[in-house]
Amino acid sequence: MTGSEEPPSFRLAYVPGVTPTKWVRIWNERLPDVPLTLVAVPAAEAAALLRDGGADAGFVRLPIDRTDLSAIPLYTETTVVVVPKDHVVAAVDEVSVAELADDIVLHPLDDTLDWEHRPGQPANERPATTADAVELVAAGVGLLLVPQSLARLHHRKDLTYRPIRDVPESRVALSWPQDETTELVEDFIGIVRGRTVNSSRGRQVTPQQPPRKRETGGARLKPAAGRSTGKNPRSGSGGGQGGKRGKPRRRS
């Protein structure tokens, strides 16, 4: 490596609610010489960050424009409604859209859910962020629908959340620029997909040892089952008599 070359590194973006700890740990175990840097990014800005080269790959929320980005869907999150602990919804295990028809449902500008028809009654203004919407829920202004991981991220002692049926769900994906599918990106794809360190797709493949040849020269072969090993080849096998055959002794 010449002095003008920079050592390899990997930048991983992630949106709020995604916890990349497990994958980062595996990366550090497999590629300890390639530092991984985490880049936190708002969900609405993740695609632009990848296009501008701000990260090599990133965890994003779908849908995104895939014109020049590749994406591997990873998992789908349950959508929940965030309510004050004394709200009637807190008394049930699950809620339907119809049960929120008379409630004000906040719609923050950074909402990650792909709505066709939003439930409940709209607020006079849209909060700028999910964090701002959570503060309004705590103040009794309205309710909030978010992916479960965001409800956990913004947890407060005076709030709770319940799953809600028949609403959009958030899908999390690993994304990267199509024209920048580097070896390091392939390495991280392998980690996320659960490939082992010996996978044929990875660069950390351990070469298999050639099979050892069986050594037969000078080796003593075991006798086949049932074959006599006695020194006398004339010894009989019938009736269980294995002694020597000879003349009967004369009685005195």
Phi and psi restraints in degrees (value plus and minus 20) as a CYANA .aco file:
   2 THR   PHI    -101.9   -61.9
   2 THR   PSI     149.6   189.6
   3 GLY   PHI     -87.9   -47.9
   3 GLY   PSI     -41.2    -1.2
   4 SER   PHI    -103.2   -63.2
   4 SER   PSI     -33.5     6.5
   5 GLU   PHI    -105.6   -65.6
   5 GLU   PSI     117.1   157.1
   6 GLU   PHI    -109.4   -69.4
   6 GLU   PSI     123.3   163.3
   7 PRO   PHI     -84.6   -44.6
   7 PRO   PSI     129.7   169.7
   8 PRO   PHI     -86.0   -46.0
   8 PRO   PSI     127.2   167.2
   9 SER   PHI    -171.3  -131.3
   9 SER   PSI     148.7   188.7
  10 PHE   PHI    -159.8  -119.8
  10 PHE   PSI     109.5   149.5
  11 ARG   PHI    -130.7   -90.7
  11 ARG   PSI     103.6   143.6
  12 LEU   PHI    -137.6   -97.6
  12 LEU   PSI      96.8   136.8
  13 ALA   PHI    -107.8   -67.8
  13 ALA   PSI     133.4   173.4
  14 TYR   PHI    -171.7  -131.7
  14 TYR   PSI     123.3   163.3
  15 VAL   PHI    -112.7   -72.7
  15 VAL   PSI     142.1   182.1
  16 PRO   PHI     -76.4   -36.4
  16 PRO   PSI     118.7   158.7
  17 GLY   PHI      78.4   118.4
  17 GLY   PSI     -42.6    -2.6
  18 VAL   PHI    -109.5   -69.5
  18 VAL   PSI     113.1   153.1
  19 THR   PHI    -134.1   -94.1
  19 THR   PSI      82.3   122.3
  20 PRO   PHI    -106.6   -66.6
  20 PRO   PSI      -7.9    32.1
  21 THR   PHI     -74.6   -34.6
  21 THR   PSI     -65.9   -25.9
  22 LYS   PHI     -81.1   -41.1
  22 LYS   PSI     -64.7   -24.7
  23 TRP   PHI     -90.8   -50.8
  23 TRP   PSI     -55.5   -15.5
  24 VAL   PHI     -84.4   -44.4
  24 VAL   PSI     -61.0   -21.0
  25 ARG   PHI     -81.0   -41.0
  25 ARG   PSI     -64.2   -24.2
  26 ILE   PHI     -85.0   -45.0
  26 ILE   PSI     -60.4   -20.4
  27 TRP   PHI     -76.8   -36.8
  27 TRP   PSI     -68.5   -28.5
  28 ASN   PHI     -83.7   -43.7
  28 ASN   PSI     -49.8    -9.8
  29 GLU   PHI     -94.0   -54.0
  29 GLU   PSI     -58.7   -18.7
  30 ARG   PHI    -107.4   -67.4
  30 ARG   PSI     -54.1   -14.1
  31 LEU   PHI    -147.7  -107.7
  31 LEU   PSI      46.0    86.0
  32 PRO   PHI     -84.8   -44.8
  32 PRO   PSI     -38.8     1.2
  33 ASP   PHI    -110.7   -70.7
  33 ASP   PSI     -21.1    18.9
  34 VAL   PHI    -136.9   -96.9
  34 VAL   PSI      80.4   120.4
  35 PRO   PHI     -85.0   -45.0
  35 PRO   PSI     120.0   160.0
  36 LEU   PHI    -129.0   -89.0
  36 LEU   PSI     106.8   146.8
  37 THR   PHI    -130.0   -90.0
  37 THR   PSI     108.2   148.2
  38 LEU   PHI    -108.3   -68.3
  38 LEU   PSI     117.3   157.3
  39 VAL   PHI    -145.0  -105.0
  39 VAL   PSI      87.5   127.5
  40 ALA   PHI     -96.3   -56.3
  40 ALA   PSI     115.3   155.3
  41 VAL   PHI    -165.9  -125.9
  41 VAL   PSI     120.1   160.1
  42 PRO   PHI     -80.2   -40.2
  42 PRO   PSI     128.1   168.1
  43 ALA   PHI     -77.1   -37.1
  43 ALA   PSI     -58.6   -18.6
  44 ALA   PHI     -90.8   -50.8
  44 ALA   PSI     -36.3     3.7
  45 GLU   PHI    -127.8   -87.8
  45 GLU   PSI     -20.0    20.0
  46 ALA   PHI     -84.9   -44.9
  46 ALA   PSI     -65.6   -25.6
  47 ALA   PHI     -82.6   -42.6
  47 ALA   PSI     -62.9   -22.9
  48 ALA   PHI     -84.3   -44.3
  48 ALA   PSI     -57.6   -17.6
  49 LEU   PHI     -81.0   -41.0
  49 LEU   PSI     -63.3   -23.3
  50 LEU   PHI     -86.6   -46.6
  50 LEU   PSI     -61.9   -21.9
  51 ARG   PHI     -84.5   -44.5
  51 ARG   PSI     -54.4   -14.4
  52 ASP   PHI    -104.2   -64.2
  52 ASP   PSI     -19.5    20.5
  53 GLY   PHI      62.1   102.1
  53 GLY   PSI      -3.1    36.9
  54 GLY   PHI     -95.4   -55.4
  54 GLY   PSI     -32.4     7.6
  55 ALA   PHI    -175.4  -135.4
  55 ALA   PSI     134.3   174.3
  56 ASP   PHI     -99.4   -59.4
  56 ASP   PSI     -52.4   -12.4
  57 ALA   PHI    -178.1  -138.1
  57 ALA   PSI     148.0   188.0
  58 GLY   PHI    -183.4  -143.4
  58 GLY   PSI     133.9   173.9
  59 PHE   PHI    -108.0   -68.0
  59 PHE   PSI     101.1   141.1
  60 VAL   PHI    -144.9  -104.9
  60 VAL   PSI     149.4   189.4
  61 ARG   PHI    -127.0   -87.0
  61 ARG   PSI     109.5   149.5
  62 LEU   PHI    -100.7   -60.7
  62 LEU   PSI     133.3   173.3
  63 PRO   PHI    -105.7   -65.7
  63 PRO   PSI     132.8   172.8
  64 ILE   PHI    -152.8  -112.8
  64 ILE   PSI     141.6   181.6
  65 ASP   PHI     -94.4   -54.4
  65 ASP   PSI      95.4   135.4
  66 ARG   PHI    -116.6   -76.6
  66 ARG   PSI       1.4    41.4
  67 THR   PHI     -75.6   -35.6
  67 THR   PSI     -64.9   -24.9
  68 ASP   PHI    -149.2  -109.2
  68 ASP   PSI      -4.7    35.3
  69 LEU   PHI    -141.2  -101.2
  69 LEU   PSI     118.0   158.0
  70 SER   PHI    -112.4   -72.4
  70 SER   PSI     132.8   172.8
  71 ALA   PHI    -170.6  -130.6
  71 ALA   PSI     116.3   156.3
  72 ILE   PHI    -135.9   -95.9
  72 ILE   PSI      87.9   127.9
  73 PRO   PHI     -80.9   -40.9
  73 PRO   PSI     115.9   155.9
  74 LEU   PHI    -129.8   -89.8
  74 LEU   PSI     -70.4   -30.4
  75 TYR   PHI    -179.9  -139.9
  75 TYR   PSI     144.5   184.5
  76 THR   PHI    -137.0   -97.0
  76 THR   PSI     116.1   156.1
  77 GLU   PHI    -119.8   -79.8
  77 GLU   PSI     127.2   167.2
  78 THR   PHI     -91.8   -51.8
  78 THR   PSI     119.6   159.6
  79 THR   PHI    -110.0   -70.0
  79 THR   PSI     116.6   156.6
  80 VAL   PHI    -148.1  -108.1
  80 VAL   PSI     140.5   180.5
  81 VAL   PHI    -128.0   -88.0
  81 VAL   PSI     107.1   147.1
  82 VAL   PHI    -112.0   -72.0
  82 VAL   PSI     107.1   147.1
  83 VAL   PHI    -158.5  -118.5
  83 VAL   PSI     139.1   179.1
  84 PRO   PHI     -83.8   -43.8
  84 PRO   PSI     132.7   172.7
  85 LYS   PHI     -84.2   -44.2
  85 LYS   PSI     -41.9    -1.9
  86 ASP   PHI    -114.9   -74.9
  86 ASP   PSI     -11.4    28.6
  87 HIS   PHI     -95.4   -55.4
  87 HIS   PSI     131.8   171.8
  88 VAL   PHI     -81.1   -41.1
  88 VAL   PSI     -50.3   -10.3
  89 VAL   PHI     -82.9   -42.9
  89 VAL   PSI     -48.6    -8.6
  90 ALA   PHI     -85.4   -45.4
  90 ALA   PSI     -34.9     5.1
  91 ALA   PHI    -107.4   -67.4
  91 ALA   PSI     -24.7    15.3
  92 VAL   PHI    -136.5   -96.5
  92 VAL   PSI     145.4   185.4
  93 ASP   PHI    -106.7   -66.7
  93 ASP   PSI     -45.3    -5.3
  94 GLU   PHI    -173.6  -133.6
  94 GLU   PSI     132.2   172.2
  95 VAL   PHI    -150.8  -110.8
  95 VAL   PSI     132.5   172.5
  96 SER   PHI    -123.6   -83.6
  96 SER   PSI     143.8   183.8
  97 VAL   PHI     -81.1   -41.1
  97 VAL   PSI     -59.1   -19.1
  98 ALA   PHI     -81.1   -41.1
  98 ALA   PSI     -50.6   -10.6
  99 GLU   PHI     -92.6   -52.6
  99 GLU   PSI     -31.2     8.8
 100 LEU   PHI    -124.2   -84.2
 100 LEU   PSI      -9.2    30.8
 101 ALA   PHI     -78.6   -38.6
 101 ALA   PSI     -52.9   -12.9
 102 ASP   PHI    -118.1   -78.1
 102 ASP   PSI     -20.8    19.2
 103 ASP   PHI    -112.9   -72.9
 103 ASP   PSI     129.1   169.1
 104 ILE   PHI     -96.3   -56.3
 104 ILE   PSI     104.0   144.0
 105 VAL   PHI    -132.2   -92.2
 105 VAL   PSI      97.2   137.2
 106 LEU   PHI     -93.2   -53.2
 106 LEU   PSI     126.1   166.1
 107 HIS   PHI    -150.2  -110.2
 107 HIS   PSI      64.5   104.5
 108 PRO   PHI     -84.5   -44.5
 108 PRO   PSI     135.9   175.9
 109 LEU   PHI     -86.5   -46.5
 109 LEU   PSI     -43.2    -3.2
 110 ASP   PHI    -118.8   -78.8
 110 ASP   PSI       2.8    42.8
 111 ASP   PHI     -76.4   -36.4
 111 ASP   PSI     116.3   156.3
 112 THR   PHI    -123.6   -83.6
 112 THR   PSI     -21.7    18.3
 113 LEU   PHI    -111.2   -71.2
 113 LEU   PSI     121.9   161.9
 114 ASP   PHI    -112.7   -72.7
 114 ASP   PSI      71.3   111.3
 115 TRP   PHI    -109.6   -69.6
 115 TRP   PSI     120.8   160.8
 116 GLU   PHI    -121.3   -81.3
 116 GLU   PSI     -66.3   -26.3
 117 HIS   PHI    -155.2  -115.2
 117 HIS   PSI      96.9   136.9
 118 ARG   PHI     -99.7   -59.7
 118 ARG   PSI     119.1   159.1
 119 PRO   PHI     -96.9   -56.9
 119 PRO   PSI     147.4   187.4
 120 GLY   PHI      52.8    92.8
 120 GLY   PSI    -187.3  -147.3
 121 GLN   PHI    -120.7   -80.7
 121 GLN   PSI     117.6   157.6
 122 PRO   PHI     -93.2   -53.2
 122 PRO   PSI     129.5   169.5
 123 ALA   PHI    -101.4   -61.4
 123 ALA   PSI     144.8   184.8
 124 ASN   PHI     -84.2   -44.2
 124 ASN   PSI     -54.4   -14.4
 125 GLU   PHI    -155.4  -115.4
 125 GLU   PSI     133.6   173.6
 126 ARG   PHI    -112.3   -72.3
 126 ARG   PSI     106.7   146.7
 127 PRO   PHI     -80.5   -40.5
 127 PRO   PSI     130.4   170.4
 128 ALA   PHI     -89.5   -49.5
 128 ALA   PSI     -58.3   -18.3
 129 THR   PHI    -156.1  -116.1
 129 THR   PSI     146.1   186.1
 130 THR   PHI     -82.4   -42.4
 130 THR   PSI     -58.2   -18.2
 131 ALA   PHI     -80.9   -40.9
 131 ALA   PSI     -61.2   -21.2
 132 ASP   PHI     -84.3   -44.3
 132 ASP   PSI     -59.2   -19.2
 133 ALA   PHI     -84.3   -44.3
 133 ALA   PSI     -58.2   -18.2
 134 VAL   PHI     -81.8   -41.8
 134 VAL   PSI     -60.5   -20.5
 135 GLU   PHI     -82.2   -42.2
 135 GLU   PSI     -57.7   -17.7
 136 LEU   PHI     -89.6   -49.6
 136 LEU   PSI     -56.7   -16.7
 137 VAL   PHI     -81.4   -41.4
 137 VAL   PSI     -63.9   -23.9
 138 ALA   PHI     -82.8   -42.8
 138 ALA   PSI     -48.2    -8.2
 139 ALA   PHI    -104.8   -64.8
 139 ALA   PSI     -21.2    18.8
 140 GLY   PHI      63.2   103.2
 140 GLY   PSI      -2.8    37.2
 141 VAL   PHI     -99.5   -59.5
 141 VAL   PSI     -53.3   -13.3
 142 GLY   PHI    -196.7  -156.7
 142 GLY   PSI    -190.5  -150.5
 143 LEU   PHI    -132.2   -92.2
 143 LEU   PSI     149.4   189.4
 144 LEU   PHI    -161.2  -121.2
 144 LEU   PSI     113.4   153.4
 145 LEU   PHI    -128.4   -88.4
 145 LEU   PSI     104.8   144.8
 146 VAL   PHI    -167.4  -127.4
 146 VAL   PSI     142.5   182.5
 147 PRO   PHI     -79.9   -39.9
 147 PRO   PSI     128.2   168.2
 148 GLN   PHI     -77.6   -37.6
 148 GLN   PSI     -55.6   -15.6
 149 SER   PHI     -84.6   -44.6
 149 SER   PSI     -52.0   -12.0
 150 LEU   PHI     -94.1   -54.1
 150 LEU   PSI     -53.6   -13.6
 151 ALA   PHI     -82.9   -42.9
 151 ALA   PSI     -59.0   -19.0
 152 ARG   PHI     -89.1   -49.1
 152 ARG   PSI     -60.1   -20.1
 153 LEU   PHI     -81.2   -41.2
 153 LEU   PSI     -58.7   -18.7
 154 HIS   PHI    -122.2   -82.2
 154 HIS   PSI      12.4    52.4
 155 HIS   PHI     -81.9   -41.9
 155 HIS   PSI     119.4   159.4
 156 ARG   PHI    -155.4  -115.4
 156 ARG   PSI     131.1   171.1
 157 LYS   PHI     -86.7   -46.7
 157 LYS   PSI     -46.1    -6.1
 158 ASP   PHI    -112.7   -72.7
 158 ASP   PSI     -15.5    24.5
 159 LEU   PHI    -143.1  -103.1
 159 LEU   PSI     138.9   178.9
 160 THR   PHI    -164.8  -124.8
 160 THR   PSI     157.6   197.6
 161 TYR   PHI    -166.6  -126.6
 161 TYR   PSI     136.3   176.3
 162 ARG   PHI    -157.5  -117.5
 162 ARG   PSI     124.9   164.9
 163 PRO   PHI     -81.3   -41.3
 163 PRO   PSI     126.6   166.6
 164 ILE   PHI    -145.4  -105.4
 164 ILE   PSI     117.8   157.8
 165 ARG   PHI    -109.3   -69.3
 165 ARG   PSI     138.1   178.1
 166 ASP   PHI      40.4    80.4
 166 ASP   PSI      21.0    61.0
 167 VAL   PHI    -153.0  -113.0
 167 VAL   PSI     143.2   183.2
 168 PRO   PHI     -81.0   -41.0
 168 PRO   PSI     131.1   171.1
 169 GLU   PHI    -135.8   -95.8
 169 GLU   PSI     135.7   175.7
 170 SER   PHI    -114.5   -74.5
 170 SER   PSI     110.9   150.9
 171 ARG   PHI    -127.3   -87.3
 171 ARG   PSI     111.4   151.4
 172 VAL   PHI    -122.3   -82.3
 172 VAL   PSI     116.9   156.9
 173 ALA   PHI    -157.0  -117.0
 173 ALA   PSI     137.4   177.4
 174 LEU   PHI    -114.6   -74.6
 174 LEU   PSI     107.4   147.4
 175 SER   PHI    -150.7  -110.7
 175 SER   PSI     135.7   175.7
 176 TRP   PHI    -181.7  -141.7
 176 TRP   PSI     139.0   179.0
 177 PRO   PHI     -84.1   -44.1
 177 PRO   PSI     113.5   153.5
 178 GLN   PHI     -78.8   -38.8
 178 GLN   PSI     -57.1   -17.1
 179 ASP   PHI    -103.9   -63.9
 179 ASP   PSI     -17.7    22.3
 180 GLU   PHI    -144.9  -104.9
 180 GLU   PSI      23.8    63.8
 181 THR   PHI    -104.5   -64.5
 181 THR   PSI      58.4    98.4
 182 THR   PHI    -100.3   -60.3
 182 THR   PSI     154.8   194.8
 183 GLU   PHI     -82.5   -42.5
 183 GLU   PSI     -56.9   -16.9
 184 LEU   PHI     -88.1   -48.1
 184 LEU   PSI     -57.5   -17.5
 185 VAL   PHI     -82.3   -42.3
 185 VAL   PSI     -63.6   -23.6
 186 GLU   PHI     -80.9   -40.9
 186 GLU   PSI     -58.2   -18.2
 187 ASP   PHI     -80.7   -40.7
 187 ASP   PSI     -64.2   -24.2
 188 PHE   PHI     -90.9   -50.9
 188 PHE   PSI     -56.4   -16.4
 189 ILE   PHI     -78.4   -38.4
 189 ILE   PSI     -63.0   -23.0
 190 GLY   PHI     -81.0   -41.0
 190 GLY   PSI     -59.3   -19.3
 191 ILE   PHI     -86.0   -46.0
 191 ILE   PSI     -65.7   -25.7
 192 VAL   PHI     -85.3   -45.3
 192 VAL   PSI     -55.1   -15.1
 193 ARG   PHI    -101.6   -61.6
 193 ARG   PSI     -21.9    18.1
 194 GLY   PHI      64.9   104.9
 194 GLY   PSI      -3.1    36.9
 195 ARG   PHI     -87.3   -47.3
 195 ARG   PSI     125.0   165.0
 196 THR   PHI     -98.7   -58.7
 196 THR   PSI     149.4   189.4
 197 VAL   PHI     -84.6   -44.6
 197 VAL   PSI     -43.4    -3.4
 198 ASN   PHI    -115.6   -75.6
 198 ASN   PSI      -7.5    32.5
 199 SER   PHI     -82.9   -42.9
 199 SER   PSI     124.5   164.5
 200 SER   PHI     -89.0   -49.0
 200 SER   PSI     -35.5     4.5
 201 ARG   PHI    -107.0   -67.0
 201 ARG   PSI     -34.1     5.9
 202 GLY   PHI    -112.7   -72.7
 202 GLY   PSI     145.7   185.7
 203 ARG   PHI    -109.6   -69.6
 203 ARG   PSI     -26.7    13.3
 204 GLN   PHI    -118.7   -78.7
 204 GLN   PSI       9.8    49.8
 205 VAL   PHI     -90.7   -50.7
 205 VAL   PSI     112.0   152.0
 206 THR   PHI    -109.4   -69.4
 206 THR   PSI     101.9   141.9
 207 PRO   PHI     -83.1   -43.1
 207 PRO   PSI     118.2   158.2
 208 GLN   PHI     -97.9   -57.9
 208 GLN   PSI     121.5   161.5
 209 GLN   PHI     -94.2   -54.2
 209 GLN   PSI     119.1   159.1
 210 PRO   PHI     -84.6   -44.6
 210 PRO   PSI     127.9   167.9
 211 PRO   PHI     -81.8   -41.8
 211 PRO   PSI     118.5   158.5
 212 ARG   PHI     -95.0   -55.0
 212 ARG   PSI     116.4   156.4
 213 LYS   PHI     -96.6   -56.6
 213 LYS   PSI     124.0   164.0
 214 ARG   PHI     -95.5   -55.5
 214 ARG   PSI     108.3   148.3
 215 GLU   PHI    -105.4   -65.4
 215 GLU   PSI      99.9   139.9
 216 THR   PHI    -134.6   -94.6
 216 THR   PSI     -41.0    -1.0
 217 GLY   PHI     -84.2   -44.2
 217 GLY   PSI     106.4   146.4
 218 GLY   PHI      55.1    95.1
 218 GLY   PSI     -19.6    20.4
 219 ALA   PHI    -101.7   -61.7
 219 ALA   PSI     124.1   164.1
 220 ARG   PHI    -109.9   -69.9
 220 ARG   PSI     104.3   144.3
 221 LEU   PHI    -104.3   -64.3
 221 LEU   PSI     119.5   159.5
 222 LYS   PHI     -94.3   -54.3
 222 LYS   PSI     123.6   163.6
 223 PRO   PHI     -86.6   -46.6
 223 PRO   PSI     127.8   167.8
 224 ALA   PHI     -86.6   -46.6
 224 ALA   PSI     133.0   173.0
 225 ALA   PHI     -81.5   -41.5
 225 ALA   PSI     112.5   152.5
 226 GLY   PHI      71.1   111.1
 226 GLY   PSI     -28.7    11.3
 227 ARG   PHI    -106.0   -66.0
 227 ARG   PSI     113.2   153.2
 228 SER   PHI     -89.6   -49.6
 228 SER   PSI     121.2   161.2
 229 THR   PHI    -135.1   -95.1
 229 THR   PSI     -10.7    29.3
 230 GLY   PHI     -88.2   -48.2
 230 GLY   PSI     138.0   178.0
 231 LYS   PHI     -95.3   -55.3
 231 LYS   PSI     -45.0    -5.0
 232 ASN   PHI    -111.6   -71.6
 232 ASN   PSI      88.9   128.9
 233 PRO   PHI     -91.8   -51.8
 233 PRO   PSI     -32.2     7.8
 234 ARG   PHI    -111.6   -71.6
 234 ARG   PSI     -20.6    19.4
 235 SER   PHI     -85.6   -45.6
 235 SER   PSI     117.4   157.4
 236 GLY   PHI     -99.1   -59.1
 236 GLY   PSI     143.2   183.2
 237 SER   PHI    -141.8  -101.8
 237 SER   PSI     -31.7     8.3
 238 GLY   PHI    -101.1   -61.1
 238 GLY   PSI     129.3   169.3
 239 GLY   PHI      43.5    83.5
 239 GLY   PSI     -12.6    27.4
 240 GLY   PHI      57.6    97.6
 240 GLY   PSI     -11.3    28.7
 241 GLN   PHI    -109.5   -69.5
 241 GLN   PSI      97.3   137.3
 242 GLY   PHI    -135.0   -95.0
 242 GLY   PSI     -14.1    25.9
 243 GLY   PHI    -101.2   -61.2
 243 GLY   PSI     157.0   197.0
 244 LYS   PHI     -94.8   -54.8
 244 LYS   PSI     127.6   167.6
 245 ARG   PHI    -112.3   -72.3
 245 ARG   PSI     114.3   154.3
 246 GLY   PHI    -178.0  -138.0
 246 GLY   PSI    -199.6  -159.6
 247 LYS   PHI     -89.5   -49.5
 247 LYS   PSI     126.0   166.0
 248 PRO   PHI     -89.9   -49.9
 248 PRO   PSI     125.9   165.9
 249 ARG   PHI     -91.7   -51.7
 249 ARG   PSI     118.5   158.5
 250 ARG   PHI     -97.9   -57.9
 250 ARG   PSI     115.7   155.7
 251 ARG   PHI    -103.2   -63.2
 251 ARG   PSI     121.7   161.7
